[in-house]
């Protein structure tokens, strides 16, 4: 059994590796494309934040995928069938993500995992074993995510373009807008990240001194302080631009765009952290379910405790895949749809985070790649529709369309062969 668990853990690491090469590249693609950071810097930054997000806050999505997509109660009498199915999920998802990454196509790992779980469940116990309401929500999220993100990015960028970029004195205009940009950035990302970051601090204070703090106070206070701090720092940096050797040698000659590059780097960091906390479950949920069955002898039907070593395994795989194979998808997002500047890349990332937040509040599963591609296209529509490389978009859209059915068919076929050979 130990050998089996080691083999399954390696499969989960393989999926996480491919997820890092494909999905994680989305968080940094626009920053690299706009020259806000180099490829090496992007890999280091995303690696640290993705790993941190995965280890600290990756358990919730993992629990959902392990217990909600297939109906676990139907597998209660045959846990080994469920284990075999989860192994086929890992194999099929890993193979499909690797194929997509090799062609530089950003796809949704969430859709791949859900499709694979649905595929083996159908073959194992019939169509009734699939939670079709979850599949329906995923489909809705798949359709709406790029549309909403594109609309938000287009709206936000059109305002920046009108009030800052098209003005004769961009520096003066940017000085007036910096507080609002800081508030928008930290407001959106603060709602996503700060509650998770500050909840352990809140719990510690309550446990140590018995003082109750309202759930919203710490994130609100932290966000306000951070917004003021970012505004002051940005004002100082804007005044220093053009006076230092670093500014003279910068690959971004425009001082306004150089400051936007700082904002964009921060937005990319938050996207990477949030992505790691949400999507690591796509790689390790099957492993977590198998470990649970091995330990208890029963199929998980509700929330399960995720061992820390599984979260670390997933985080390490994500970082490795990003570092080794992430370049192609980064290039697709950041360079092969439209030419990006830091101001436009910042708007695309802000739209991505806003879309994720809206979808989360509505209970809809979302895809980082869908949101970011939609945001980039929205920027292109504001700049010039002719600047959009529609051939690249056709390849991306095709990959989106076939991800669920391909992963489902792969999983069903592999599971069917395994059932014939071993049961």
C-alpha positions in Angstrom: 0.0 0.0 0.0 2.9 2.3 0.7 4.2 1.9 -2.8 0.7 2.7 -4.2 0.5 5.9 -2.1 4.0 7.0 -3.3 2.9 6.4 -6.9 -0.3 8.4 -6.4 1.7 11.2 -4.7 4.0 11.3 -7.7 1.0 11.5 -10.0 -0.4 14.4 -8.0 2.9 16.1 -8.2 2.9 15.6 -12.0 -0.5 17.3 -12.2 0.6 20.1 -10.0 3.7 20.5 -12.2 1.5 20.8 -15.3 -0.9 23.1 -13.5 2.0 25.4 -12.6 3.3 25.4 -16.1 -0.2 26.4 -17.5 -2.5 28.1 -15.0 0.1 29.9 -12.9 1.6 31.5 -15.9 -1.6 33.4 -16.3 -0.9 35.4 -13.2 2.4 36.7 -14.5 1.9 36.7 -18.3 0.7 40.3 -18.5 3.5 41.6 -16.2 6.1 39.9 -18.4 4.5 41.0 -21.6 4.4 44.7 -20.5 8.1 44.4 -19.3 7.1 45.3 -15.7 9.2 42.3 -14.7 11.5 39.9 -16.4 10.6 36.2 -16.9 13.1 35.2 -14.2 11.7 37.7 -11.7 8.1 36.6 -12.6 9.0 32.9 -11.9 10.5 33.7 -8.5 7.7 36.0 -7.4 4.9 33.7 -8.6 6.7 30.7 -7.2 6.9 32.1 -3.7 3.3 33.5 -3.6 1.7 30.5 -5.3 3.4 28.1 -2.8 2.4 30.3 0.2 -1.2 30.5 -1.0 -1.4 26.8 -1.7 0.0 25.7 1.7 -1.8 28.2 3.9 -5.2 28.4 2.3 -5.5 25.6 -0.2 -7.6 23.2 1.8 -11.1 24.5 1.1 -11.1 24.0 -2.7 -9.4 20.6 -2.1 -12.3 19.5 0.1 -14.9 20.6 -2.4 -13.4 18.7 -5.3 -12.8 15.6 -3.3 -16.4 15.4 -2.0 -18.8 17.4 -4.2 -18.4 16.7 -8.0 -19.1 12.9 -7.8 -21.7 11.7 -5.4 -19.5 10.0 -2.8 -22.4 8.2 -1.1 -22.9 6.0 -4.2 -19.3 4.8 -3.8 -19.6 4.0 -0.1 -19.8 0.2 -0.7 -17.0 0.2 -3.2 -14.2 2.5 -2.0 -11.6 0.9 -4.2 -13.6 1.9 -7.3 -13.5 5.5 -6.1 -9.7 5.2 -5.5 -9.2 3.9 -9.0 -11.3 6.6 -10.4 -9.3 9.3 -8.6 -6.1 7.8 -10.0 -7.5 8.1 -13.5 -8.4 11.7 -12.8 -4.8 12.5 -12.0 -3.5 10.7 -15.1 -6.0 12.3 -17.6 -5.6 15.8 -16.1 -1.8 15.6 -16.1 -1.7 14.4 -19.7 -4.2 17.0 -21.0 -2.5 19.9 -19.2 0.9 18.9 -20.5 -0.5 18.7 -24.1 -2.0 22.2 -23.8 1.1 23.7 -22.2 3.4 22.3 -24.9 1.3 24.2 -27.4 1.2 27.4 -25.3 -2.5 27.2 -24.8 -3.9 28.5 -21.4 -6.7 26.1 -20.3 -8.6 25.7 -17.1 -7.3 23.1 -14.7 -10.6 23.3 -12.8 -12.5 22.3 -15.9 -10.0 19.5 -16.6 -10.4 18.0 -13.1 -14.2 18.3 -13.0 -14.5 16.8 -16.5 -12.2 13.9 -15.4 -14.2 13.2 -12.3 -17.4 13.3 -14.3 -16.0 10.9 -16.8 -15.0 8.1 -14.5 -18.1 8.5 -12.4 -20.3 8.0 -15.5 -18.5 4.9 -16.4 -18.4 3.6 -12.9 -22.0 4.1 -11.7 -23.9 5.8 -14.5 -25.0 9.4 -15.2 -26.7 9.6 -11.7 -23.3 9.6 -10.1 -22.5 13.1 -11.4 -23.6 16.3 -9.6 -25.0 18.0 -12.7 -25.8 21.2 -10.8 -22.0 21.7 -10.3 -21.3 21.0 -14.0 -24.0 23.6 -14.8 -22.4 26.2 -12.6 -19.0 25.6 -14.2 -20.5 26.1 -17.6 -22.1 29.4 -16.6 -18.8 30.5 -15.1 -16.9 29.5 -18.2 -19.2 31.6 -20.4 -19.5 34.6 -18.2 -15.9 35.0 -16.9 -14.1 36.3 -20.0 -17.1 38.5 -20.8 -17.3 40.2 -17.4 -13.5 40.5 -17.1 -13.3 42.0 -20.6 -16.0 44.6 -19.8 -14.4 45.6 -16.6 -10.9 45.9 -18.1 -12.2 47.9 -21.0 -14.1 50.3 -18.7 -11.2 50.8 -16.3 -8.6 51.2 -19.1 -10.7 53.6 -21.1 -10.9 55.9 -18.0 -7.1 55.7 -17.4 -6.5 56.3 -21.1 -8.8 59.3 -21.1 -7.8 61.0 -17.9 -4.0 60.1 -17.8 -2.5 58.6 -20.9 -4.1 60.9 -23.5 -3.5 64.1 -21.4 -0.6 66.5 -22.3 0.9 66.3 -18.8 0.6 62.7 -17.8 2.8 63.0 -14.7 0.5 65.7 -13.1 -2.6 63.7 -13.9 -1.1 60.5 -12.5 -0.2 62.3 -9.3 -3.9 63.2 -8.8 -5.0 59.6 -9.7 -2.6 57.7 -7.5 -4.8 57.6 -4.4 -7.7 56.3 -6.5 -5.5 53.7 -8.2 -4.2 52.6 -4.8 -7.7 52.3 -3.4 -9.0 50.3 -6.4 -6.1 47.9 -6.3 -6.1 47.2 -2.6 -9.9 47.4 -2.3 -10.3 44.6 -4.9 -7.5 42.4 -3.8 -8.0 43.1 -0.1 -11.5 41.6 -0.2 -10.0 38.4 -1.7 -6.8 38.0 0.3 -6.9 40.1 3.5 -9.7 38.2 5.3 -7.8 35.0 4.9 -4.5 36.6 5.9 -5.9 38.4 9.0 -8.2 35.6 10.3 -5.4 33.7 12.0 -4.3 37.0 13.7 -7.9 37.7 14.8 -8.2 34.2 16.2 -4.9 34.6 18.0 -6.0 37.8 19.7 -9.3 36.3 20.7 -7.6 33.3 22.2 -4.9 35.2 24.0 -6.7 38.2 25.5 -10.3 37.2 25.1 -11.0 40.4 23.1 -13.5 40.0 20.3 -12.7 41.8 17.0 -15.5 42.1 14.4 -14.6 39.9 11.3 -14.4 42.9 9.0 -12.3 45.3 11.1 -8.8 44.0 10.6 -9.1 43.6 6.8 -10.7 47.0 6.5 -8.0 48.7 8.7 -5.2 46.8 6.9 -6.5 47.8 3.5 -6.9 51.5 4.5 -3.4 51.7 5.9 -1.9 49.9 2.9 -3.7 52.2 0.4 -2.4 55.3 2.2 1.1 53.8 2.3 1.1 52.8 -1.4 -0.1 56.3 -2.3 2.7 58.0 -0.4 5.4 55.7 -1.8 4.0 56.1 -5.4 4.1 59.9 -5.1 7.8 59.7 -4.0 8.7 57.3 -6.8 7.0 59.4 -9.4 9.0 62.4 -8.3 12.3 60.4 -8.5 11.7 58.9 -11.9 14.1 60.1 -14.5 16.7 61.2 -11.9 18.4 57.8 -11.3 20.6 55.5 -13.3 18.0 52.8 -12.9 15.3 55.0 -14.5 17.6 55.9 -17.5 18.4 52.3 -18.2 14.9 51.0 -17.7 13.3 49.0 -20.5 10.2 51.2 -19.9 11.2 54.8 -20.9 7.9 56.5 -20.0 7.9 57.5 -16.3 4.2 57.1 -16.0 4.3 53.6 -17.4 7.2 52.8 -15.1 5.0 53.7 -12.1 2.2 51.6 -13.5 4.7 48.8 -13.7 5.0 48.9 -9.9 1.2 48.8 -9.5 1.0 46.0 -12.0 3.7 44.0 -10.1 1.6 44.3 -6.9 -1.6 43.2 -8.7 0.2 40.2 -10.2 1.4 39.2 -6.7 -2.1 39.2 -5.3 -3.4 37.2 -8.3 -0.6 34.6 -7.8 -1.4 34.3 -4.1 -5.1 33.9 -4.7 -4.6 31.5 -7.5 -2.3 29.3 -5.4 -4.9 29.1 -2.6 -7.7 28.3 -5.0 -6.3 26.0 -7.7 -3.9 23.8 -5.8 -6.9 21.7 -5.0 -7.2 20.7 -8.7 -3.9 18.8 -8.3 -4.2 17.3 -4.9 -7.9 16.7 -4.3 -7.7 13.2 -5.7 -4.7 12.4 -3.6 -6.4 13.8 -0.5 -9.4 11.5 -1.1 -7.2 8.5 -1.7 -5.2 9.1 1.5 -8.5 9.5 3.4 -9.8 6.2 2.1 -6.5 4.5 2.9 -6.6 5.8 6.5 -10.3 5.2 7.3 -11.4 2.6 4.8 -14.4 4.7 3.8 -15.2 7.2 1.1 -15.2 10.9 2.2 -18.7 12.3 2.1 -18.2 15.6 3.8 -15.3 17.9 4.7 -12.0 16.2 5.2 -8.8 17.2 6.8 -6.0 17.8 4.3 -2.5 16.8 5.7 0.0 19.6 5.4 2.4 17.4 3.4 -0.2 17.1 0.6 -0.5 20.9 0.4 3.3 21.2 0.4 3.5 18.6 -2.3 1.0 20.5 -4.5 2.7 23.8 -3.9 6.2 22.4 -4.8 4.8 20.9 -8.0 3.2 24.2 -9.0 6.5 26.1 -8.5 8.5 23.5 -10.4 6.2 23.4 -13.4 6.1 27.2 -13.6 9.9 27.4 -13.5 10.6 24.8 -16.1 7.6 24.9 -18.5 5.8 28.1 -17.8 7.5 30.2 -20.5 5.2 29.3 -23.4 1.9 30.1 -21.7 3.4 33.3 -20.3 4.3 34.3 -23.8 0.8 33.5 -25.1 -1.0 35.6 -22.5 1.6 38.5 -22.3 2.7 38.9 -25.9 0.7 36.9 -28.5 -2.8 38.5 -28.0 -2.0 42.2 -28.0 1.0 44.3 -27.2 0.8 45.4 -23.6 2.1 48.3 -21.6 2.1 48.3 -17.8 -1.0 50.5 -17.6 -3.0 48.1 -19.8 -1.5 45.0 -18.0 -2.5 46.5 -14.7 -6.1 47.0 -15.9 -6.3 43.5 -17.2 -5.1 42.0 -13.8 -7.4 44.3 -11.8 -10.3 43.1 -14.0 -9.3 39.5 -13.5 -9.3 39.9 -9.7 -12.6 41.7 -9.7 -14.2 39.0 -11.9 -13.0 36.3 -9.5 -14.4 38.2 -6.6 -17.9 38.7 -8.2 -18.1 35.1 -9.2 -17.0 33.9 -5.8 -19.8 36.0 -4.2 -22.3 34.4 -6.5 -20.9 30.9 -5.8 -19.7 30.4 -9.4 -16.5 28.6 -10.1 -14.1 30.6 -12.2 -11.0 30.2 -14.3 -8.0 32.5 -14.0 -7.1 31.9 -17.6 -10.6 32.8 -18.8 -10.7 36.0 -16.8 -7.2 37.2 -17.8 -7.7 36.4 -21.5 -11.0 38.3 -21.4 -9.3 41.2 -19.7 -6.6 41.4 -22.3 -9.1 41.3 -25.1 -11.1 44.1 -23.4 -8.0 46.2 -23.4 -7.4 45.5 -27.1 -11.0 46.6 -28.0 -10.3 50.0 -26.3 -6.9 50.4 -28.0 -7.7 49.2 -31.5 -9.6 46.1 -32.5 -7.0 45.5 -35.3 -4.3 45.1 -32.6 -5.9 41.9 -31.4 -4.3 38.7 -32.7 -7.5 36.7 -33.4 -5.6 33.6 -34.6 -4.1 33.3 -31.1 -7.6 33.7 -29.6 -9.0 31.0 -31.9 -6.5 28.5 -30.5 -7.3 29.5 -26.9 -11.0 29.3 -27.4 -10.7 25.8 -29.0 -8.7 24.7 -26.0 -11.4 26.0 -23.7 -14.1 24.3 -25.6 -12.6 20.8 -25.6 -11.0 20.7 -22.1 -14.1 19.3 -20.3 -15.0 16.6 -22.9 -11.4 15.6 -23.6 -10.6 15.2 -19.9 -13.8 13.4 -19.4 -13.2 11.0 -22.3 -9.6 10.4 -21.2 -10.7 9.6 -17.7 -13.5 7.4 -18.8 -11.3 5.4 -21.2 -8.5 4.9 -18.6 -11.0 4.0 -15.9 -12.7 1.5 -18.2 -9.4 -0.2 -19.0 -8.4 -0.3 -15.3 -11.8 -1.8 -14.3 -11.4 -4.6 -16.9 -7.9 -5.4 -15.8 -8.3 -5.2 -12.0 -11.9 -5.7 -11.1 
